[in-house]
Amino acid sequence: MQTRTLGKTGLEVTQLGYGTMGLRGPKAWGVRVVEEDDADRILNQVLDAGINFIDTSPDYGIAEERIGRYISSRRDEFILATKCGCCPVQHEDHLEIKHEWKPEVLKRNIETSLQRMQTDYIDLLQFHGGDAETLQSEGLIDTLLEFKRQGLIRFIGMSNSLPNLPALIDLDMFDTFQMPYSCLSPEHHQWMTRAAEQGAGIIVRGGIAKGGPDAVIQRDQLNAVWEKANLDELLNDGMSRAEMILRYTISHPHCDTTIVGTCDDDHFAENLRSVEQGALSSDLYQQITERVQSVINRL
């Protein structure tokens, strides 16, 4: 599997990463629940396929625990990224997601994440949201720098989106940025470039989940963009919609890795095949970009 250097971290990450939101377990949210045996199989299948970047969060139910339970013995095979600022509340029938921007919350997050994932260190600890002013005024970046000095984490990242990104990029403090992006939802394109030009590694989420008519989770607005842009006309040589969307994502010159969290064996195999095909041709990439932008401009 092709790898890229994750910005100034120097880490070599596979272009296809794995996001563990789907491993959140029962009594969380959504209708899809992955049982223990399947979580074990999926996580080991990911590593067996050569994927070396795994992204998780305390907000993802029991995902961190499952990482510790099923692949902590293979810790040297993957780069582990999780998040902080998380105060999830488990109710009887659902998981409530809350964030608090206080040093004590970050300290609790790192302690519990290390324990759950049965590891001595986190490769990449990312703020799960937040704005530049709050992170500075509460001393939260300094808190993560202290974690780094203690050897608990290696690098500091930011998982966020507009409108917070410009001010956060201007801080020039983060080793990586994680942001949403796909051909049907390209509004972060320039911010990926801007962050990368400062040396940050770029992690894309939603690189296929924010997809078109074949996506597991349907989004009417994105389906409308696909249809109005007539993107089916651009499919060729047996290319599926999912393949075109995923290959468009990795065609962005600054996409170092895109985290895809499918728990479906067929979808996982298709994603692997798609990434192996590499970036789209420059001509096809440009045609998709122009068609989608024309539709967005009219919305």
C-alpha positions as CSV (number, residue, x, y, z in Angstrom):
1,M,0.0,0.0,0.0
2,Q,1.2,3.5,-0.9
3,T,2.4,5.7,1.9
4,R,2.9,9.4,2.4
5,T,4.9,11.4,5.0
6,L,2.5,13.0,7.5
7,G,3.8,16.5,7.3
8,K,6.4,17.5,9.8
9,T,5.8,14.5,12.0
10,G,7.9,12.5,9.6
11,L,5.6,9.5,10.1
12,E,5.0,7.3,7.1
13,V,1.3,6.7,6.9
14,T,-0.7,4.6,4.5
15,Q,-3.0,6.6,2.2
16,L,-5.9,4.6,3.4
17,G,-6.3,4.8,7.2
18,Y,-9.0,3.4,9.4
19,G,-11.5,5.3,11.5
20,T,-13.1,3.4,14.4
21,M,-16.3,5.3,14.9
22,G,-18.2,2.3,13.6
23,L,-16.7,0.2,16.5
24,R,-18.5,2.3,19.1
25,G,-20.6,-0.6,20.2
26,P,-24.2,-0.8,21.6
27,K,-26.1,1.9,23.4
28,A,-24.2,4.7,21.5
29,W,-25.9,6.2,18.5
30,G,-27.0,5.1,15.0
31,V,-28.4,1.8,13.9
32,R,-25.3,-0.1,13.1
33,V,-23.8,-2.2,16.0
34,V,-20.6,-4.3,15.6
35,E,-20.4,-7.3,17.9
36,E,-17.2,-8.2,19.8
37,D,-16.1,-11.0,17.4
38,D,-16.6,-8.8,14.4
39,A,-14.6,-5.9,16.1
40,D,-11.8,-8.4,16.7
41,R,-11.9,-9.6,13.1
42,I,-12.2,-6.1,11.5
43,L,-9.3,-4.6,13.5
44,N,-6.9,-7.4,12.7
45,Q,-8.1,-7.4,9.1
46,V,-7.1,-3.8,8.9
47,L,-3.6,-4.5,10.1
48,D,-3.3,-7.6,7.9
49,A,-4.1,-5.5,4.9
50,G,-1.1,-3.2,5.7
51,I,-3.1,-0.2,6.9
52,N,-0.9,1.5,9.6
53,F,-3.0,4.6,10.6
54,I,-5.8,4.1,13.1
55,D,-7.9,7.0,14.3
56,T,-10.2,6.9,17.3
57,S,-11.7,9.0,20.1
58,P,-13.1,8.7,23.7
59,D,-16.3,9.9,22.0
60,Y,-16.6,6.6,20.1
61,G,-18.1,4.5,22.8
62,I,-16.1,1.4,23.4
63,A,-13.8,1.8,20.3
64,E,-10.7,2.6,22.4
65,E,-11.3,-0.4,24.6
66,R,-11.7,-2.7,21.6
67,I,-8.4,-1.4,20.1
68,G,-6.7,-2.3,23.4
69,R,-8.4,-5.7,23.6
70,Y,-7.8,-6.9,20.1
71,I,-4.7,-5.3,18.7
72,S,-2.6,-3.9,21.5
73,S,-0.4,-7.0,21.0
74,R,0.4,-5.6,17.5
75,R,1.1,-2.0,18.7
76,D,4.3,-1.7,16.8
77,E,2.4,-2.2,13.5
78,F,0.3,0.9,13.6
79,I,0.3,4.6,14.3
80,L,-2.4,5.4,16.9
81,A,-4.3,8.7,16.9
82,T,-7.0,9.6,19.4
83,K,-8.6,12.8,20.6
84,C,-9.1,15.0,23.7
85,G,-11.5,17.5,25.1
86,C,-14.1,14.7,25.3
87,C,-16.6,14.3,28.1
88,P,-19.0,11.7,26.7
89,V,-21.9,10.7,29.0
90,Q,-23.2,7.2,28.8
91,H,-27.0,7.0,29.4
92,E,-28.9,3.8,29.6
93,D,-29.8,3.8,25.9
94,H,-27.5,6.2,24.2
95,L,-24.1,8.0,24.4
96,E,-24.3,11.8,24.8
97,I,-21.3,13.6,23.2
98,K,-20.0,16.6,25.1
99,H,-16.8,18.6,25.0
100,E,-15.2,20.7,27.7
101,W,-12.0,22.8,27.2
102,K,-10.3,22.5,30.5
103,P,-6.8,21.0,31.4
104,E,-8.4,18.5,33.8
105,V,-10.5,17.1,31.0
106,L,-7.4,16.6,28.8
107,K,-5.6,14.9,31.7
108,R,-8.5,12.6,32.3
109,N,-8.7,11.8,28.5
110,I,-5.0,10.9,28.2
111,E,-5.1,8.7,31.3
112,T,-8.2,6.8,30.2
113,S,-7.1,6.5,26.6
114,L,-3.8,5.0,27.6
115,Q,-5.5,2.6,29.9
116,R,-8.2,1.5,27.5
117,M,-5.9,1.0,24.6
118,Q,-3.3,-0.8,26.7
119,T,-0.4,1.4,25.5
120,D,2.3,3.6,27.0
121,Y,2.0,6.4,24.5
122,I,-0.2,7.9,21.8
123,D,1.4,8.8,18.5
124,L,-1.0,11.6,17.8
125,L,-3.3,13.4,20.2
126,Q,-5.8,15.7,18.5
127,F,-8.1,18.3,19.9
128,H,-11.7,17.1,19.1
129,G,-12.9,20.6,18.1
130,G,-12.4,23.8,20.0
131,D,-11.5,27.3,18.8
132,A,-8.1,29.1,18.9
133,E,-9.0,31.7,21.5
134,T,-10.3,29.1,24.0
135,L,-7.4,26.7,23.5
136,Q,-5.0,29.5,24.2
137,S,-6.8,31.2,27.1
138,E,-7.2,27.9,28.9
139,G,-3.6,26.8,28.4
140,L,-4.7,23.7,26.6
141,I,-1.9,23.7,24.0
142,D,0.6,24.0,26.8
143,T,-1.1,21.0,28.5
144,L,-0.5,18.8,25.4
145,L,3.1,20.1,25.1
146,E,3.6,18.9,28.7
147,F,2.2,15.5,27.7
148,K,4.7,15.4,24.9
149,R,7.6,16.3,27.3
150,Q,6.5,13.4,29.5
151,G,6.6,11.0,26.6
152,L,2.8,10.3,26.7
153,I,2.3,11.6,23.2
154,R,4.5,12.1,20.2
155,F,2.6,14.7,18.2
156,I,-0.2,17.3,18.6
157,G,-3.1,17.5,16.1
158,M,-6.3,19.3,15.5
159,S,-9.6,17.7,14.3
160,N,-11.9,20.6,13.2
161,S,-13.7,22.3,10.4
162,L,-14.9,25.7,9.3
163,P,-15.4,28.3,10.6
164,N,-12.7,27.5,13.3
165,L,-9.9,26.4,10.9
166,P,-8.4,29.7,9.7
167,A,-7.6,31.0,13.2
168,L,-6.3,27.5,14.3
169,I,-4.0,27.3,11.3
170,D,-2.7,30.7,12.0
171,L,-1.5,29.5,15.4
172,D,1.1,27.4,13.6
173,M,1.2,25.0,16.5
174,F,-0.2,21.8,15.2
175,D,1.6,18.9,13.6
176,T,-1.5,17.7,11.8
177,F,-5.0,18.8,10.9
178,Q,-7.9,16.5,10.4
179,M,-10.8,17.9,8.4
180,P,-13.8,16.7,6.2
181,Y,-13.4,16.6,2.5
182,S,-14.8,14.8,-0.6
183,C,-15.6,15.6,-4.2
184,L,-19.2,16.4,-3.2
185,S,-18.2,18.4,-0.1
186,P,-15.0,20.2,-1.1
187,E,-15.3,23.4,1.0
188,H,-12.1,22.6,2.9
189,H,-9.9,22.1,-0.2
190,Q,-8.0,25.4,0.2
191,W,-7.6,25.0,4.0
192,M,-6.0,21.6,3.5
193,T,-3.5,23.3,1.2
194,R,-2.9,26.2,3.6
195,A,-2.3,24.0,6.6
196,A,0.0,21.7,4.5
197,E,2.0,24.7,3.3
198,Q,2.9,25.4,7.0
199,G,4.2,21.8,7.3
200,A,1.2,20.1,8.9
201,G,0.2,16.6,7.9
202,I,-3.3,16.4,6.5
203,I,-5.8,13.7,7.6
204,V,-9.1,13.6,5.7
205,R,-12.3,12.3,7.3
206,G,-15.5,11.7,5.2
207,G,-13.4,11.1,2.2
208,I,-15.9,8.5,1.0
209,A,-18.6,8.6,3.7
210,K,-19.6,12.0,2.4
211,G,-20.4,10.2,-0.8
212,G,-23.1,9.9,-3.3
213,P,-26.1,7.7,-4.0
214,D,-24.4,4.5,-3.0
215,A,-23.3,5.7,0.5
216,V,-24.5,3.6,3.4
217,I,-25.7,6.8,5.1
218,Q,-27.7,8.8,2.7
219,R,-27.4,12.6,2.5
220,D,-29.9,14.2,0.3
221,Q,-27.9,17.3,-0.3
222,L,-24.8,15.4,-1.5
223,N,-27.0,13.1,-3.7
224,A,-28.4,16.2,-5.3
225,V,-24.9,17.5,-6.1
226,W,-23.9,14.2,-7.6
227,E,-27.0,14.1,-9.8
228,K,-26.9,17.7,-10.9
229,A,-23.2,17.4,-11.7
230,N,-24.0,14.3,-13.8
231,L,-21.1,12.5,-12.3
232,D,-22.3,9.1,-13.5
233,E,-21.3,10.3,-17.0
234,L,-17.7,10.3,-15.9
235,L,-17.6,6.7,-14.6
236,N,-15.6,4.5,-16.9
237,D,-13.8,1.1,-17.1
238,G,-16.1,-0.4,-14.5
239,M,-15.3,2.3,-11.9
240,S,-17.9,2.4,-9.2
241,R,-19.2,5.6,-7.6
242,A,-17.5,4.8,-4.3
243,E,-14.2,4.2,-6.1
244,M,-14.3,7.5,-7.9
245,I,-15.2,9.4,-4.7
246,L,-12.3,7.8,-2.8
247,R,-9.8,8.2,-5.5
248,Y,-10.8,11.8,-5.9
249,T,-10.0,12.3,-2.2
250,I,-6.5,10.8,-2.4
251,S,-5.9,12.9,-5.5
252,H,-5.8,16.1,-3.5
253,P,-2.0,16.8,-3.5
254,H,-2.0,17.4,0.3
255,C,-4.1,14.4,1.4
256,D,-1.7,12.3,3.4
257,T,-4.2,9.8,4.6
258,T,-8.0,9.4,4.6
259,I,-9.6,7.5,7.4
260,V,-12.4,5.2,6.2
261,G,-14.4,3.4,8.9
262,T,-16.4,0.8,7.1
263,C,-17.2,-2.5,8.9
264,D,-18.5,-4.1,5.8
265,D,-16.1,-6.7,4.3
266,D,-17.1,-6.0,0.7
267,H,-16.8,-2.3,1.1
268,F,-13.4,-2.7,2.8
269,A,-12.1,-4.8,0.0
270,E,-13.4,-2.3,-2.6
271,N,-11.7,0.5,-0.8
272,L,-8.4,-1.3,-0.8
273,R,-8.7,-2.0,-4.5
274,S,-9.6,1.6,-5.2
275,V,-6.6,3.0,-3.3
276,E,-4.3,0.6,-5.1
277,Q,-5.5,2.2,-8.4
278,G,-4.0,5.5,-7.1
279,A,-5.0,9.1,-7.9
280,L,-7.4,9.9,-10.7
281,S,-6.0,11.2,-13.9
282,S,-5.6,15.0,-13.9
283,D,-8.2,15.3,-16.6
284,L,-10.9,13.4,-14.7
285,Y,-10.0,15.1,-11.5
286,Q,-10.5,18.5,-13.2
287,Q,-13.8,17.5,-14.8
288,I,-15.2,16.4,-11.5
289,T,-14.0,19.6,-9.8
290,E,-15.5,21.9,-12.4
291,R,-18.8,20.1,-12.5
292,V,-19.3,20.1,-8.8
293,Q,-18.2,23.7,-8.3
294,S,-20.6,24.8,-11.0
295,V,-23.4,23.0,-9.1
296,I,-22.3,24.5,-5.7
297,N,-22.2,28.0,-7.2
298,R,-25.8,27.6,-8.2
299,L,-27.1,26.4,-4.8
